[in-house]
Amino acid sequence: MPECQGTRLYQEVLFFKTYLQQTEADLVIWTYCLNDNHKFLHRFDEKAGMLWTDEAVESLKTTSLIDKMVSRSYLLSELKLRILAKQKERQVCRFPWECVPDFHIAWKDEPWTQYQEYLGEMKRLTRQMQSRLAIVVFPYEPQLEQLDRMQDAEYVSKPQRRLTALCQKYEVPCLDLLPAFHEKGRAVKLFRDGIHLTEEGHQFTAAQIYIFLHEKNLLPPVRPEQHLVSELH
């Protein structure tokens, strides 16, 4: 099940239930990108321009105990707004994803509760259709550079570790492409713009997925007629 362009997890589950649940798939591969945790990421203006949803913008805000205390004080709230305004002017972000609403959400804890529900639903649906489910996790290009800062490596890979843990819980085979991309990306440019892959990136990804499917015994058996076609060619 390749990801539909511009869709998020919520929309992909709906798409699967509406259009793909009646198919006879041997294997469903569900891809995950780090900007997928929003229910809806974009909206459009009257000129069809793509804008962030309020949900996406809201995700940049923190929700710690201190924030809740600050929200009850007019003086502290005003001080916080002024600090945030200054930070926005200077674009003070320790990591690249902390200043963009589409990717920052993957490092927050709250959205993973919802993802767990989606994963459980997809596992149930694929079991009903007697199919197998596997997940492929794509990295965000800035992660590759940040992984070299060893003191931050655990935080940088936090989304992948959260998803891997959920896959283990639901016994779903999961391919985390971050380590392989980190190593390969030292010599080859795998991304065009931080999200979308180059031709080399696509080829490398296909090879990694094939190895993963082979090692996990997820490749469907070759039918007799397929043997015949191979011999004819």
N, CA, C and O of each residue as an XYZ file, in Angstrom:
932
protein
N       0.847     -1.193      0.000
C       0.000      0.000      0.000
C       0.879      1.238      0.000
O       1.201      1.746      1.074
N       1.275      1.738     -1.149
C       2.080      2.949     -1.188
C       1.277      4.134     -0.689
O       0.056      4.187     -0.834
N       1.996      5.093     -0.090
C       1.312      6.261      0.429
C       0.761      7.105     -0.698
O       1.445      7.326     -1.697
N      -0.468      7.581     -0.554
C      -1.060      8.473     -1.540
C      -0.448      9.858     -1.361
O      -0.250     10.303     -0.230
N      -0.149     10.538     -2.454
C       0.525     11.822     -2.399
C      -0.260     12.812     -1.565
O      -1.429     13.079     -1.844
N       0.387     13.365     -0.528
C      -0.224     14.405      0.270
C      -1.171     13.910      1.350
O      -1.744     14.731      2.067
N      -1.360     12.617      1.496
C      -2.274     12.109      2.500
C      -1.531     11.807      3.796
O      -0.310     11.652      3.805
N      -2.289     11.726      4.894
C      -1.729     11.412      6.200
C      -2.277     10.062      6.657
O      -3.092      9.453      5.964
N      -1.833      9.601      7.813
C      -2.206      8.272      8.291
C      -3.719      8.087      8.375
O      -4.251      7.071      7.929
N      -4.403      9.069      8.944
C      -5.859      8.991      9.088
C      -6.523      8.795      7.731
O      -7.428      7.973      7.584
N      -6.062      9.562      6.738
C      -6.645      9.475      5.398
C      -6.286      8.156      4.717
O      -7.082      7.605      3.957
N      -5.096      7.658      4.992
C      -4.673      6.400      4.380
C      -5.489      5.219      4.898
O      -5.836      4.319      4.133
N      -5.795      5.221      6.195
C      -6.631      4.155      6.747
C      -8.018      4.201      6.123
O      -8.580      3.159      5.786
N      -8.578      5.405      5.966
C      -9.883      5.546      5.311
C      -9.828      5.058      3.864
O     -10.737      4.371      3.398
N      -8.744      5.422      3.152
C      -8.579      4.994      1.764
C      -8.518      3.468      1.681
O      -9.127      2.862      0.799
N      -7.783      2.860      2.601
C      -7.669      1.410      2.602
C      -9.027      0.754      2.836
O      -9.391     -0.189      2.134
N      -9.773      1.248      3.814
C     -11.074      0.655      4.136
C     -12.068      0.850      3.004
O     -12.943      0.009      2.798
N     -11.946      1.956      2.262
C     -12.906      2.268      1.205
C     -12.595      1.546     -0.099
O     -13.504      1.054     -0.768
N     -11.317      1.477     -0.465
C     -10.963      1.008     -1.805
C     -10.163     -0.300     -1.839
O     -10.235     -1.022     -2.834
N      -9.423     -0.618     -0.813
C      -8.504     -1.747     -0.895
C      -8.885     -2.947     -0.040
O      -8.325     -4.031     -0.210
N      -9.823     -2.767      0.869
C     -10.154     -3.858      1.773
C     -10.743     -5.063      1.050
O     -10.643     -6.188      1.540
N     -11.354     -4.838     -0.108
C     -11.988     -5.934     -0.838
C     -11.037     -6.633     -1.808
O     -11.434     -7.563     -2.509
N      -9.789     -6.188     -1.847
C      -8.826     -6.824     -2.741
C      -8.294     -8.116     -2.125
O      -8.586     -8.425     -0.970
N      -7.517     -8.864     -2.897
C      -6.943    -10.119     -2.409
C      -5.419     -9.984     -2.338
O      -4.685    -10.758     -2.954
N      -4.968     -9.010     -1.593
C      -3.536     -8.748     -1.499
C      -2.857     -9.788     -0.611
O      -3.364    -10.132      0.457
N      -1.699    -10.288     -1.065
C      -0.898    -11.179     -0.228
C      -0.181    -10.394      0.856
O       0.015    -10.880      1.970
N       0.208     -9.170      0.513
C       1.009     -8.354      1.427
C       0.635     -6.890      1.271
O       0.483     -6.395      0.155
N       0.489     -6.205      2.391
C       0.231     -4.768      2.412
C       1.454     -4.090      3.031
O       1.786     -4.333      4.191
N       2.123     -3.238      2.246
C       3.262     -2.474      2.754
C       2.790     -1.051      3.008
O       2.396     -0.340      2.084
N       2.835     -0.651      4.258
C       2.347      0.665      4.673
C       3.561      1.549      4.934
O       4.320      1.289      5.867
N       3.754      2.581      4.130
C       4.908      3.453      4.306
C       4.587      4.570      5.290
O       3.458      5.056      5.358
N       5.604      4.967      6.048
C       5.435      6.039      7.029
C       6.509      7.092      6.825
O       7.696      6.770      6.764
N       6.095      8.358      6.720
C       7.008      9.497      6.694
C       6.774     10.317      7.960
O       5.695     10.266      8.550
N       7.773     11.060      8.364
C       7.709     11.734      9.658
C       6.738     12.912      9.708
O       6.570     13.520     10.765
N       6.104     13.244      8.599
C       5.070     14.285      8.617
C       3.670     13.688      8.500
O       2.724     14.384      8.132
N       3.537     12.403      8.813
C       2.252     11.714      8.640
C       1.351     11.750      9.863
O       0.202     11.317      9.778
N       1.830     12.255     11.009
C       1.044     12.151     12.236
C      -0.114     13.136     12.315
O      -0.998     12.982     13.158
N      -0.122     14.143     11.450
C      -1.256     15.067     11.441
C      -2.473     14.384     10.829
O      -2.350     13.560      9.923
N      -3.651     14.739     11.341
C      -4.873     14.226     10.729
C      -5.048     14.861      9.357
O      -5.327     14.171      8.377
N      -4.885     16.167      9.294
C      -4.858     16.900      8.027
C      -3.721     17.915      8.127
O      -3.662     18.687      9.084
N      -2.819     17.918      7.145
C      -1.654     18.787      7.199
C      -1.863     20.091      6.451
O      -1.359     21.134      6.867
N      -2.617     20.041      5.328
C      -2.765     21.227      4.488
C      -4.235     21.597      4.277
O      -5.131     20.757      4.352
N      -4.440     22.864      4.015
C      -5.727     23.377      3.558
C      -5.431     24.315      2.392
O      -4.270     24.621      2.123
N      -6.470     24.770      1.702
C      -6.256     25.585      0.506
C      -7.012     26.909      0.630
O      -8.115     26.962      1.174
N      -6.392     27.983      0.111
C      -7.058     29.276      0.113
C      -7.911     29.430     -1.153
O      -8.047     28.489     -1.935
N      -8.484     30.630     -1.344
C      -9.396     30.836     -2.475
C      -8.680     30.762     -3.825
O      -9.334     30.616     -4.857
N      -7.334     30.863     -3.834
C      -6.565     30.747     -5.070
C      -5.902     29.378     -5.208
O      -4.983     29.202     -6.008
N      -6.371     28.422     -4.429
C      -5.848     27.058     -4.445
C      -4.410     26.987     -3.927
O      -3.688     26.031     -4.211
N      -4.003     28.000     -3.172
C      -2.689     27.951     -2.548
C      -2.701     27.035     -1.337
O      -3.675     27.005     -0.585
N      -1.627     26.291     -1.148
C      -1.568     25.321     -0.062
C      -1.114     26.001      1.228
O      -0.061     26.639      1.261
N      -1.906     25.866      2.284
C      -1.612     26.473      3.575
C      -1.572     25.399      4.649
O      -2.136     24.318      4.478
N      -0.895     25.703      5.770
C      -0.916     24.779      6.908
C      -2.299     24.798      7.557
O      -2.959     25.837      7.582
N      -2.733     23.671      8.075
C      -3.950     23.641      8.867
C      -3.655     24.220     10.252
O      -2.498     24.316     10.662
N      -4.717     24.603     10.963
C      -4.534     25.101     12.324
C      -3.903     24.021     13.203
O      -3.102     24.319     14.090
N      -4.269     22.776     12.949
C      -3.710     21.654     13.706
C      -2.199     21.595     13.551
O      -1.482     21.390     14.530
N      -1.707     21.774     12.322
C      -0.272     21.713     12.072
C       0.464     22.836     12.786
O       1.517     22.615     13.383
N      -0.093     24.042     12.724
C       0.532     25.181     13.402
C       0.520     24.969     14.909
O       1.501     25.262     15.593
N      -0.587     24.463     15.419
C      -0.732     24.240     16.854
C       0.291     23.237     17.369
O       0.688     23.306     18.533
N       0.720     22.313     16.529
C       1.637     21.258     16.964
C       3.002     21.799     17.373
O       3.750     21.115     18.071
N       3.339     23.020     16.949
C       4.616     23.613     17.328
C       4.620     24.086     18.772
O       5.680     24.344     19.343
N       3.446     24.199     19.358
C       3.363     24.653     20.740
C       3.632     23.489     21.692
O       3.324     22.336     21.388
N       4.199     23.802     22.822
C       4.477     22.778     23.824
C       3.307     22.673     24.787
O       2.514     23.605     24.919
N       3.203     21.532     25.459
C       2.089     21.308     26.374
C       2.599     20.714     27.686
O       2.003     19.779     28.220
N       3.686     21.249     28.196
C       4.241     20.743     29.449
C       3.459     21.289     30.633
O       2.575     22.129     30.465
N       3.784     20.813     31.832
C       3.133     21.292     33.051
C       3.397     22.777     33.241
O       2.519     23.517     33.685
N       4.611     23.216     32.903
C       4.947     24.632     33.025
C       4.076     25.468     32.104
O       3.622     26.547     32.487
N       3.834     24.968     30.867
C       2.984     25.708     29.923
C       1.570     25.873     30.465
O       0.946     26.921     30.300
N       1.074     24.821     31.117
C      -0.275     24.902     31.691
C      -0.332     25.936     32.810
O      -1.321     26.655     32.956
N       0.747     26.004     33.603
C       0.805     26.997     34.678
C       0.885     28.404     34.095
O       0.239     29.330     34.586
N       1.687     28.549     33.043
C       1.839     29.853     32.406
C       0.515     30.339     31.837
O       0.205     31.529     31.898
N      -0.273     29.405     31.278
C      -1.536     29.779     30.643
C      -2.533     30.375     31.627
O      -3.486     31.039     31.220
N      -2.318     30.142     32.922
C      -3.236     30.655     33.948
C      -2.826     32.037     34.461
O      -3.525     32.645     35.272
N      -1.682     32.518     33.974
C      -1.183     33.817     34.418
C      -1.095     34.768     33.234
O      -0.418     34.477     32.247
N      -1.773     35.898     33.329
C      -1.735     36.877     32.242
C      -0.318     37.383     32.035
O       0.140     37.495     30.898
N       0.389     37.692     33.130
C       1.740     38.234     33.031
C       2.695     37.232     32.384
O       3.461     37.583     31.487
N       2.643     35.967     32.852
C       3.532     34.949     32.295
C       3.177     34.627     30.850
O       4.065     34.375     30.036
N       1.891     34.631     30.524
C       1.467     34.371     29.148
C       1.977     35.457     28.215
O       2.437     35.172     27.109
N       1.891     36.715     28.672
C       2.385     37.826     27.861
C       3.893     37.717     27.657
O       4.401     37.970     26.565
N       4.600     37.338     28.714
C       6.049     37.170     28.620
C       6.402     36.043     27.650
O       7.340     36.158     26.861
N       5.634     34.952     27.722
C       5.883     33.817     26.831
C       5.658     34.217     25.370
O       6.451     33.846     24.504
N       4.601     34.961     25.089
C       4.311     35.390     23.725
C       5.430     36.266     23.168
O       5.776     36.170     21.991
N       5.986     37.109     24.012
C       7.071     37.976     23.552
C       8.337     37.164     23.261
O       9.058     37.440     22.302
N       8.592     36.163     24.102
C       9.761     35.306     23.881
C       9.599     34.515     22.594
O      10.539     34.404     21.806
N       8.394     33.959     22.378
C       8.134     33.197     21.158
C       8.256     34.070     19.920
O       8.744     33.620     18.883
N       7.812     35.324     20.027
C       7.916     36.237     18.893
C       9.381     36.496     18.544
O       9.751     36.533     17.371
N      10.207     36.675     19.569
C      11.636     36.891     19.336
C      12.282     35.657     18.719
O      13.110     35.763     17.815
N      11.894     34.489     19.217
C      12.447     33.251     18.681
C      12.062     33.070     17.218
O      12.868     32.621     16.404
N      10.818     33.426     16.894
C      10.361     33.289     15.513
C      11.152     34.211     14.601
O      11.501     33.836     13.481
N      11.440     35.437     15.087
C      12.216     36.375     14.288
C      13.606     35.820     13.995
O      14.120     35.961     12.885
N      14.202     35.196     14.991
C      15.570     34.700     14.848
C      15.620     33.258     14.368
O      16.695     32.740     14.063
N      14.452     32.603     14.297
C      14.377     31.202     13.910
C      15.326     30.345     14.765
O      16.150     29.586     14.253
N      15.174     30.500     16.085
C      16.028     29.761     17.020
C      15.479     28.355     17.178
O      14.481     28.142     17.867
N      16.121     27.417     16.550
C      15.720     26.023     16.659
C      16.980     25.167     16.785
O      17.916     25.300     15.997
N      16.986     24.312     17.758
C      18.156     23.462     17.948
C      18.282     22.446     16.824
O      19.388     22.132     16.383
N      17.135     21.928     16.356
C      17.106     20.957     15.269
C      16.215     21.495     14.150
O      15.247     22.203     14.423
N      16.526     21.170     12.902
C      15.780     21.743     11.764
C      14.280     21.508     11.830
O      13.507     22.379     11.431
N      13.848     20.352     12.322
C      12.415     20.024     12.306
C      11.623     20.790     13.374
O      10.392     20.784     13.338
N      12.287     21.434     14.300
C      11.570     22.111     15.380
C      10.937     23.427     14.938
O      10.147     24.011     15.680
N      11.271     23.896     13.752
C      10.706     25.149     13.242
C       9.677     24.926     12.144
O       9.142     25.891     11.599
N       9.391     23.675     11.812
C       8.427     23.399     10.746
C       7.271     22.570     11.298
O       7.505     21.556     11.955
N       6.035     22.979     11.046
C       4.882     22.296     11.646
C       4.615     20.909     11.118
O       3.952     20.119     11.790
N       5.112     20.579      9.921
C       4.785     19.263      9.378
C       5.597     18.147     10.031
O       5.065     17.055     10.233
N       6.873     18.382     10.370
C       7.715     17.310     10.892
C       7.868     17.329     12.418
O       8.111     16.287     13.026
N       7.731     18.475     13.022
C       7.974     18.580     14.461
C       7.096     17.636     15.266
O       7.505     17.147     16.319
N       5.895     17.381     14.775
C       4.932     16.568     15.513
C       5.433     15.147     15.766
O       5.017     14.517     16.738
N       6.315     14.633     14.913
C       6.798     13.258     15.072
C       7.635     13.085     16.332
O       7.793     11.966     16.822
N       8.177     14.188     16.863
C       9.001     14.123     18.076
C       8.178     14.365     19.336
O       8.715     14.306     20.442
N       6.889     14.635     19.187
C       6.025     14.834     20.341
C       5.397     13.502     20.742
O       5.286     12.591     19.921
N       4.993     13.392     21.981
C       4.490     12.110     22.491
C       3.018     11.878     22.153
O       2.618     10.749     21.871
N       2.211     12.940     22.178
C       0.766     12.777     22.054
C       0.312     12.055     20.780
O      -0.552     11.182     20.870
N       0.850     12.374     19.603
C       0.331     11.758     18.366
C       0.535     10.252     18.285
O      -0.147      9.585     17.507
N       1.457      9.702     19.067
C       1.744      8.276     18.937
C       0.645      7.400     19.531
O       0.521      6.227     19.176
N      -0.149      7.967     20.431
C      -1.314      7.225     20.925
C      -2.297      6.979     19.794
O      -2.856      5.890     19.666
N      -2.504      8.022     18.960
C      -3.399      7.881     17.812
C      -2.816      6.932     16.782
O      -3.547      6.141     16.185
N      -1.497      7.000     16.563
C      -0.883      6.092     15.586
C      -1.044      4.645     16.029
O      -1.249      3.759     15.198
N      -0.952      4.401     17.324
C      -1.136      3.043     17.832
C      -2.526      2.520     17.474
O      -2.687      1.350     17.128
N      -3.522      3.392     17.559
C      -4.886      2.989     17.186
C      -4.966      2.675     15.690
O      -5.598      1.694     15.299
N      -4.334      3.493     14.859
C      -4.336      3.244     13.419
C      -3.640      1.918     13.101
O      -4.106      1.149     12.259
N      -2.531      1.662     13.777
C      -1.789      0.429     13.527
C      -2.614     -0.789     13.934
O      -2.648     -1.794     13.224
N      -3.277     -0.690     15.083
C      -4.137     -1.786     15.506
C      -5.270     -2.037     14.530
O      -5.635     -3.183     14.269
N      -5.828     -0.953     13.988
C      -6.911     -1.072     13.009
C      -6.412     -1.722     11.725
O      -7.080     -2.594     11.170
N      -5.236     -1.298     11.248
C      -4.680     -1.878     10.025
C      -4.334     -3.350     10.225
O      -4.520     -4.152      9.310
N      -3.839     -3.715     11.391
C      -3.537     -5.118     11.667
C      -4.825     -5.951     11.643
O      -4.845     -7.063     11.115
N      -5.882     -5.407     12.216
C      -7.173     -6.112     12.225
C      -7.723     -6.274     10.813
O      -8.207     -7.346     10.451
N      -7.650     -5.213     10.017
C      -8.199     -5.246      8.659
C      -7.438     -6.229      7.772
O      -8.048     -7.000      7.030
N      -6.120     -6.202      7.848
C      -5.335     -7.112      7.008
C      -5.506     -8.564      7.459
O      -5.458     -9.479      6.637
N      -5.702     -8.773      8.745
C      -5.950    -10.135      9.226
C      -7.278    -10.650      8.684
O      -7.400    -11.818      8.315
N      -8.272     -9.765      8.641
C      -9.584    -10.150      8.117
C      -9.498    -10.587      6.658
O     -10.185    -11.525      6.253
N      -8.677     -9.930      5.878
C      -8.552    -10.263      4.456
C      -7.448    -11.290      4.215
O      -7.041    -11.527      3.078
N      -6.964    -11.904      5.323
C      -5.947    -12.958      5.250
C      -4.704    -12.473      4.499
O      -4.128    -13.187      3.678
N      -4.322    -11.258      4.805
C      -3.132    -10.659      4.218
C      -2.122    -10.362      5.325
O      -2.457    -10.372      6.510
N      -0.883    -10.098      4.916
C       0.152     -9.735      5.873
C       0.446     -8.246      5.768
O       0.332     -7.653      4.696
N       0.822     -7.652      6.889
C       1.098     -6.217      6.956
C       2.564     -5.992      7.305
O       3.108     -6.647      8.194
N       3.193     -5.068      6.604
C       4.561     -4.658      6.907
C       4.654     -3.146      6.790
O       3.905     -2.530      6.032
N       5.565     -2.550      7.533
C       5.714     -1.093      7.547
C       7.132     -0.707      7.154
O       8.104     -1.309      7.611
N       7.234      0.298      6.304
C       8.530      0.851      5.899
C       8.570      2.308      6.368
O       7.686      3.099      6.039
N       9.601      2.651      7.136
C       9.716      3.985      7.734
C      10.790      4.783      7.008
O      11.962      4.408      7.007
N      10.377      5.892      6.388
C      11.318      6.750      5.679
C      11.865      7.831      6.612
O      11.108      8.405      7.395
N      13.149      8.112      6.542
C      13.716      9.183      7.372
C      13.474     10.553      6.766
O      13.065     10.673      5.612
N      13.728     11.566      7.545
C      13.713     12.963      7.108
C      15.182     13.361      6.928
O      15.988     13.139      7.831
N      15.540     13.939      5.793
C      16.956     14.141      5.461
C      17.768     14.829      6.560
O      18.902     14.409      6.793
N      17.263     15.863      7.255
C      18.068     16.485      8.313
C      18.488     15.508      9.413
O      19.473     15.752     10.110
N      17.752     14.409      9.575
C      18.158     13.419     10.573
C      19.526     12.823     10.253
O      20.294     12.507     11.162
N      19.833     12.670      8.973
C      21.078     12.017      8.578
C      22.283     12.797      9.079
O      23.252     12.209      9.558
N      22.226     14.119      8.971
C      23.326     14.950      9.454
C      23.360     14.996     10.976
O      24.432     14.951     11.580
N      22.188     15.084     11.592
C      22.131     15.219     13.040
C      22.575     13.949     13.763
O      23.010     14.018     14.912
N      22.472     12.797     13.112
C      22.900     11.545     13.741
C      24.398     11.537     14.033
O      24.850     10.793     14.904
N      25.164     12.341     13.330
C      26.598     12.399     13.571
C      26.925     13.064     14.902
O      28.042     12.935     15.405
N      25.955     13.774     15.474
C      26.142     14.349     16.810
C      25.732     13.292     17.827
O      24.566     13.211     18.216
N      26.676     12.503     18.244
C      26.389     11.309     19.035
C      25.609     11.610     20.314
O      24.820     10.781     20.768
N      25.822     12.782     20.894
C      25.122     13.094     22.142
C      23.623     13.272     21.918
O      22.839     13.202     22.864
N      23.221     13.503     20.658
C      21.807     13.717     20.343
C      21.188     12.568     19.561
O      20.017     12.643     19.186
N      21.945     11.508     19.306
C      21.490     10.439     18.416
C      20.181      9.816     18.893
O      19.315      9.501     18.076
N      20.028      9.636     20.191
C      18.804      9.001     20.711
C      17.591      9.870     20.450
O      16.530      9.363     20.089
N      17.738     11.187     20.631
C      16.623     12.092     20.372
C      16.327     12.186     18.885
O      15.162     12.199     18.487
N      17.361     12.252     18.063
C      17.182     12.378     16.617
C      16.361     11.216     16.063
O      15.515     11.410     15.190
N      16.607     10.021     16.564
C      15.911      8.823     16.063
C      14.655      8.485     16.865
O      14.130      7.379     16.744
N      14.173      9.409     17.671
C      13.015      9.144     18.536
C      11.783      8.657     17.770
O      11.174      7.677     18.199
N      11.383      9.286     16.659
C      10.189      8.793     15.946
C      10.343      7.347     15.480
O       9.412      6.551     15.604
N      11.512      7.010     14.945
C      11.734      5.642     14.474
C      11.682      4.647     15.632
O      11.153      3.546     15.485
N      12.226      5.032     16.772
C      12.213      4.125     17.923
C      10.791      3.927     18.454
O      10.434      2.828     18.877
N       9.985      4.985     18.432
C       8.597      4.855     18.882
C       7.818      3.918     17.965
O       7.068      3.060     18.431
N       8.002      4.090     16.664
C       7.269      3.261     15.704
C       7.742      1.812     15.750
O       6.927      0.894     15.659
N       9.041      1.598     15.890
C       9.564      0.241     15.974
C       9.005     -0.488     17.190
O       8.683     -1.674     17.121
N       8.893      0.227     18.295
C       8.336     -0.374     19.514
C       6.878     -0.776     19.309
O       6.457     -1.836     19.773
N       6.107      0.061     18.619
C       4.709     -0.271     18.347
C       4.608     -1.478     17.408
O       3.737     -2.330     17.582
N       5.486     -1.547     16.428
C       5.482     -2.686     15.510
C       5.790     -3.985     16.265
O       5.184     -5.021     15.995
N       6.713     -3.925     17.189
C       7.024     -5.103     17.989
C       5.818     -5.509     18.837
O       5.534     -6.697     18.994
N       5.119     -4.529     19.375
C       3.945     -4.813     20.197
C       2.860     -5.528     19.390
O       2.221     -6.456     19.886
N       2.654     -5.089     18.142
C       1.609     -5.666     17.297
C       2.132     -6.751     16.358
O       1.405     -7.253     15.501
N       3.395     -7.099     16.534
C       4.026     -8.162     15.738
C       3.896     -7.880     14.235
O       3.500     -8.740     13.448
N       4.244     -6.651     13.875
C       4.231     -6.228     12.479
C       5.676     -6.018     12.024
O       6.382     -5.213     12.632
N       6.142     -6.703     10.988
C       7.501     -6.478     10.482
C       7.692     -5.023     10.080
O       6.832     -4.432      9.428
N       8.826     -4.449     10.473
C       9.055     -3.023     10.254
C      10.471     -2.795      9.741
O      11.434     -3.301     10.318
N      10.596     -2.038      8.665
C      11.890     -1.669      8.110
C      12.144     -0.191      8.391
O      11.462      0.676      7.844
N      13.118      0.090      9.238
C      13.533      1.454      9.524
C      14.706      1.777      8.598
O      15.792      1.216      8.742
N      14.478      2.684      7.646
C      15.492      3.010      6.654
C      16.545      3.995      7.152
O      17.514      4.263      6.442
N      16.378      4.538      8.350
C      17.294      5.569      8.836
C      18.755      5.103      8.898
O      19.618      5.810      8.379
N      19.076      3.958      9.501
C      20.489      3.546      9.550
C      21.109      3.365      8.169
O      22.230      3.811      7.927
N      20.383      2.711      7.262
C      20.921      2.475      5.921
C      21.085      3.789      5.153
O      22.083      3.978      4.456
N      20.115      4.694      5.275
C      20.210      5.993      4.616
C      21.361      6.810      5.189
O      22.055      7.509      4.452
N      21.561      6.725      6.480
C      22.639      7.468      7.124
C      23.988      7.032      6.575
O      24.856      7.866      6.314
N      24.164      5.742      6.402
C      25.426      5.215      5.891
C      25.582      5.514      4.395
O      26.632      5.987      3.959
N      24.540      5.237      3.619
C      24.618      5.425      2.175
C      24.710      6.906      1.809
O      25.364      7.275      0.834
N      24.044      7.751      2.604
C      23.992      9.178      2.304
C      25.318      9.889      2.429
O      25.437     11.042      2.016
N      26.311      9.237      2.985
C      27.639      9.845      3.070
C      28.277      9.959      1.686
O      29.095     10.846      1.442
N      27.898      9.059      0.791
C      28.536      9.016     -0.534
C      27.594      9.377     -1.668
O      28.050      9.802     -2.729
N      26.281      9.219     -1.471
C      25.298      9.419     -2.538
C      24.194     10.352     -2.049
O      23.759     10.240     -0.903
N      23.739     11.263     -2.891
C      22.626     12.142     -2.528
C      21.327     11.374     -2.733
O      20.975     11.034     -3.862
N      20.617     11.103     -1.648
C      19.413     10.290     -1.695
C      18.134     11.122     -1.761
O      17.094     10.605     -2.169
N      18.184     12.405     -1.369
C      17.004     13.262     -1.339
C      17.140     14.425     -2.317
O      18.231     14.949     -2.540
N      16.012     14.811     -2.888
C      15.975     16.004     -3.731
C      15.755     17.266     -2.904
O      16.341     18.313     -3.179
N      14.897     17.152     -1.882
C      14.500     18.347     -1.132
C      14.271     18.057      0.353
O      13.534     18.789      1.013
N      14.879     17.022      0.876
C      14.690     16.690      2.277
C      13.610     15.658      2.504
O      13.610     14.969      3.525
N      12.676     15.542      1.553
C      11.553     14.610      1.687
C      11.516     13.629      0.521
O      11.493     12.414      0.716
N      11.511     14.177     -0.694
C      11.379     13.346     -1.894
C      12.743     12.831     -2.340
O      13.758     13.519     -2.231
N      12.733     11.604     -2.845
C      13.979     10.917     -3.168
C      14.487     11.257     -4.568
O      13.715     11.592     -5.467
N      15.806     11.161     -4.724
C      16.421     11.227     -6.042
C      16.261      9.863     -6.712
O      15.749      8.926     -6.099
N      16.694      9.750     -7.955
C      16.654      8.459     -8.640
C      17.497      7.435     -7.885
O      17.093      6.283     -7.729
N      18.672      7.862     -7.417
C      19.518      6.961     -6.621
C      18.826      6.566     -5.324
O      18.949      5.432     -4.861
N      18.093      7.521     -4.739
C      17.363      7.232     -3.515
C      16.282      6.184     -3.717
O      16.095      5.305     -2.876
N      15.565      6.280     -4.845
C      14.529      5.293     -5.159
C      15.138      3.909     -5.368
O      14.613      2.913     -4.869
N      16.225      3.851     -6.094
C      16.868      2.565     -6.356
C      17.388      1.932     -5.064
O      17.238      0.732     -4.837
N      17.994      2.757     -4.235
C      18.514      2.248     -2.962
C      17.377      1.754     -2.072
O      17.488      0.706     -1.437
N      16.285      2.516     -2.030
C      15.121      2.118     -1.225
C      14.544      0.796     -1.707
O      14.230     -0.074     -0.894
N      14.401      0.633     -3.016
C      13.859     -0.609     -3.575
C      14.724     -1.803     -3.182
O      14.209     -2.868     -2.841
N      16.042     -1.617     -3.234
C      16.951     -2.711     -2.862
C      16.807     -3.057     -1.385
O      16.793     -4.232     -1.019
N      16.701     -2.033     -0.532
C      16.554     -2.273      0.907
C      15.234     -2.975      1.223
O      15.193     -3.870      2.067
N      14.160     -2.574      0.551
C      12.857     -3.200      0.786
C      12.874     -4.657      0.337
O      12.320     -5.522      1.014
N      13.507     -4.932     -0.801
C      13.579     -6.319     -1.279
C      14.331     -7.195     -0.278
O      13.889     -8.301      0.031
N      15.456     -6.710      0.225
C      16.222     -7.478      1.217
C      15.384     -7.716      2.464
O      15.380     -8.816      3.016
N      14.683     -6.693      2.901
C      13.821     -6.796      4.086
C      12.725     -7.841      3.881
O      12.500     -8.686      4.747
N      12.047     -7.785      2.737
C      10.968     -8.742      2.463
C      11.506    -10.170      2.387
O      10.864    -11.112      2.851
N      12.683    -10.316      1.801
C      13.292    -11.643      1.693
C      13.667    -12.177      3.071
O      13.394    -13.337      3.378
N      14.283    -11.355      3.893
C      14.720    -11.803      5.219
C      13.536    -12.135      6.128
O      13.630    -13.027      6.972
N      12.432    -11.423      5.957
C      11.245    -11.655      6.791
C      10.296    -12.681      6.176
O       9.202    -12.902      6.696
N      10.709    -13.309      5.071
C       9.872    -14.310      4.394
C       8.501    -13.745      4.026
O       7.480    -14.412      4.197
N       8.487    -12.521      3.524
C       7.246    -11.854      3.153
C       6.978    -11.878      1.653
O       5.890    -11.508      1.211
N       7.953    -12.306      0.878
C       7.739    -12.376     -0.562
C       6.760    -13.498     -0.890
O       6.918    -14.609     -0.385
N       5.756    -13.240     -1.720
C       4.794    -14.292     -2.078
C       5.479    -15.395     -2.857
O       6.435    -15.127     -3.585
N       5.019    -16.622     -2.725
C       5.617    -17.724     -3.482
C       5.418    -17.534     -4.980
O       4.397    -17.007     -5.419
N       6.393    -17.964     -5.747
C       6.307    -17.856     -7.207
C       5.396    -18.948     -7.737
O       5.595    -20.129     -7.452
N       4.389    -18.546     -8.514
C       3.440    -19.504     -9.056
C       4.053    -20.228    -10.262
O       4.971    -19.695    -10.885
N       3.568    -21.429    -10.605
C       4.111    -22.192    -11.737
C       4.121    -21.395    -13.032
O       5.085    -21.472    -13.794
N       3.058    -20.623    -13.297
C       3.011    -19.864    -14.542
C       4.078    -18.773    -14.583
O       4.542    -18.389    -15.657
N       4.464    -18.279    -13.408
C       5.521    -17.270    -13.358
C       6.873    -17.890    -13.700
O       7.707    -17.256    -14.347
N       7.086    -19.131    -13.262
C       8.295    -19.856    -13.647
C       8.373    -19.990    -15.157
O       9.435    -19.818    -15.756
N       7.217    -20.304    -15.774
C       7.164    -20.504    -17.223
C       7.516    -19.208    -17.956
O       8.258    -19.222    -18.938
N       6.963    -18.068    -17.458
C       7.238    -16.787    -18.093
C       8.729    -16.468    -17.996
O       9.322    -15.977    -18.956
N       9.336    -16.747    -16.838
C      10.776    -16.491    -16.666
C      11.600    -17.307    -17.631
O      12.574    -16.805    -18.193
N      11.229    -18.554    -17.834
C      11.972    -19.419    -18.730
C      11.840    -18.949    -20.181
O      12.793    -19.038    -20.955
N      10.645    -18.446    -20.549
C      10.435    -17.998    -21.921
C      11.262    -16.751    -22.232
O      11.683    -16.532    -23.368
N      11.486    -15.934    -21.186
C      12.260    -14.697    -21.392
C      13.755    -14.978    -21.274
O      14.568    -14.064    -21.416
